[in-house]
Amino acid sequence: MSLSDNIKIIRQKSFLNQQEFADALGVGLTTVNRWEGGKSLPNLSAMKKIKQYCENNHISFEAVEAEWLAAKMEAKK
């Protein structure tokens, strides 16, 4: 499963729309939209926010982390 799919699943497990999820993370709506659309990757700061959100809401972060690391490694090639 892709990083964009995993981010969307986290949001959907919380029953939030993109704006509500963006507000919870302290990022913009367009940022969440670009992540879920696969147009951009969260930066390290955003990943920390997503991890904290997952921990606070008892949602697994492992798949998102693995996909993010894989995408970062691919981008370096």
N, C-alpha and C positions, 0 to 999 in steps of 0.2 A: 504494500500500500504506500502511496506517495506521502510526502510531507504535507502537501496541501490537503489531502484527504484526512490525514490524522489531525490536523488543526481543526478542520471542520467537524470531525467527530467529537473532539473535546468540547467545542461550542455547543453542538447538538445535545450532548449528554447533560449539559447544564440548562437545556431548554432556553437558550438565549439567541436573539437575533444578532446579526453582525455588529450593529451599533452597541448593543448591550455588552457584548463580549469585548469590543474595543474599549468601552468605558471601564470595564472591569480590569483591563490590562493597562489602561492609561495610554492607549495609542489611538490613532485616528481610524475612522470607519474605512477609508480607502486603503489603509495599511492592511487591515484584516481581509478586505476584499482581494487585495493583490496576493496575499499569502494563500488564501483558499483557491484562488484562480491559478496558482502556480506561476505568477508573474514575477514574484520576488520571494526572497527568503528572509525570515526574521534575523535581525542581527543578534549579537551576543546579549545585549541588554534586554531585548525583547524575549529571547529564550529564557532568561532568568525570570522574567515576569510570568511567562507561560508555565514554567516549572513551579513557581510559587503558587500560581492559580491552581494548578493540578493538585499540588500537595494540600492546599486549603480545602479543596473540594473532593478529595479522595478519588482522583482520576489518575490512571496510570500515565506516566510521562515517558516511559521507556521507548515506545515506538516512535514518538516525535523526536526524541533525542537521537535515536539511531538514524532516522531518515535525515535529520538536519546535518549530522556529522558526515553521512555519506554524500549529501549534496555539497557540503563544503569541500570535501576531498575531491569530488568530481570537478568542481569549479576551479580548483588549483591546477588541474591538468592542462 
